[in-house]
Amino acid sequence: MDDDAHVWVAGTEGRLSSYESVLSAPERARMGRFHFERDRRSFAVAHGLLRNALTWCLPEVPATGWEFARGLYGRPELVDGQAGSGLRFNVSHCHRLVAVVVTREIDCGVDVEPVDPEADVAGLGHRILAPDELAAVMALPASGRSARFFCHWTLKEAYAKARGQGMRLPFDRVSFDLGDGIRAAIDPELGDSEADWQFEQWFPGPGEALALALRAGPGRRRRVVRHFSTLGA
């Protein structure tokens, strides 16, 4: 695998057999405990796609051969014997789409969310957005506020996941200016610097926003390779 960041996106409505076929026995058991079919499908595609993506990056390990452990804050990581590959990954899924990012040696996070046009942007914004972000969102015409809000939300989620902290990260301590590209401002008290980070964002489906966070290093940018997945499809 090269020094790029590879991102796969797959829909959850297709054939599941090739995703399910690479799942471990515990994963199959977890999938079976979901009450709703849409949750079982999302789980199968997410875990099957991850396994196939890792094998695409390191073909000598079969998709069924990957083993995972929970790291700090519960983040999934490769077990010690496979961690020497240097592969880092992150997974996100909503009911219609799954996204997987795989890198070598660098922290990475991905988040995909459905854009809800009926979302209470003002109410949610007070809890999730920094004051400057909320002001920028609310200054937009009403028709554009929801999409912009979810752009901010997914960027924050991707950054928090890349740091391995999830919702433990105070979202109002990192903000994004989306006026011309993506510019981050990170509170120094978080022990981090925006100069180390690369952020990307796009809309992989008509109603979903996706964000990617990479700890690329000071002044560095990694090439992001997008795959609309045929892995396991």
Protein Blocks (a to p, Z undefined) as FASTA:
>chain_A
ZZbdcdddddfkbcfklmmmmpcfklmmmmmmpmblklmmmmmmmmmmmmmmmmmmmmmb
cfklpccdddehhiacddfklmmnopacdddddfkbccddddehiacddddddddfkbcf
klmmmmmmcfklmmmmmmpcfklmmmmmmmmmmmmmmmmmmnonmjmlcfklpccdfkgo
jaddddfklopafklpccddddfbfkbccdddddebghiacdddddddfehZZ
